[in-house]
Amino acid sequence: MEEEKEFYAFSLRLANYLSEKGFKVKRTETNFKKPEFKIFVFTETPALKEEVSLYTQNCRRERPGNN
């Protein structure tokens, strides 16, 4: 049986974006490097990877100085 791959979102903004797009958070974990923050774990799928790619492209366009 093939093990399910997981995607770790370290950003609450990204986790919220993915949730709004219909992806379900499997669980949360404490970020061991920064215990005051959580890591949001999703099942990695081609559709999720595509949404993350679109999200990061949009973030790059919205940064100041990238006009």
PALO-119498 format. One line per field, with one value per residue (C-alpha): residue in three letters; residue number from 1; y, z, x. Coordinates in steps of 0.5 Angstrom, whole numbers, plus 500, padded with zeros to 3 digits. Layout:
N
ropa	c(ala,...) $
bake	c(NUM,...) $
yy	c(Y,...) $
zz	c(Z,...) $
xx	c(X,...) $
END
This chain:
67
ropa	c(met,glu,glu,glu,lys,glu,phe,tyr,ala,phe,ser,leu,arg,leu,ala,asn,tyr,leu,ser,glu,lys,gly,phe,lys,val,lys,arg,thr,glu,thr,asn,phe,lys,lys,pro,glu,phe,lys,ile,phe,val,phe,thr,glu,thr,pro,ala,leu,lys,glu,glu,val,ser,leu,tyr,thr,gln,asn,cys,arg,arg,glu,arg,pro,gly,asn,asn) $
bake	c(1,2,3,4,5,6,7,8,9,10,11,12,13,14,15,16,17,18,19,20,21,22,23,24,25,26,27,28,29,30,31,32,33,34,35,36,37,38,39,40,41,42,43,44,45,46,47,48,49,50,51,52,53,54,55,56,57,58,59,60,61,62,63,64,65,66,67) $
yy	c(500,507,512,518,524,530,538,542,550,554,560,561,565,560,555,559,560,552,551,556,553,546,543,540,540,533,536,541,541,545,548,546,551,557,553,559,558,552,548,546,539,537,531,533,532,535,539,542,543,547,552,553,555,559,562,563,567,571,573,575,580,583,584,592,593,588,592) $
zz	c(500,498,504,503,502,506,505,511,511,515,514,517,511,506,510,510,503,502,506,502,496,499,502,509,514,517,523,526,529,533,530,533,531,533,538,538,531,528,522,518,515,508,504,498,491,484,485,492,489,483,488,492,486,484,491,491,484,486,493,488,484,490,494,493,488,483,479) $
xx	c(500,503,504,500,504,503,504,506,504,507,503,496,495,496,493,486,487,487,481,477,479,476,482,482,487,489,492,496,503,507,513,519,523,518,513,509,507,503,504,498,498,494,494,499,495,496,490,493,500,497,493,500,503,498,498,505,505,500,504,510,506,503,510,512,517,515,511) $
END
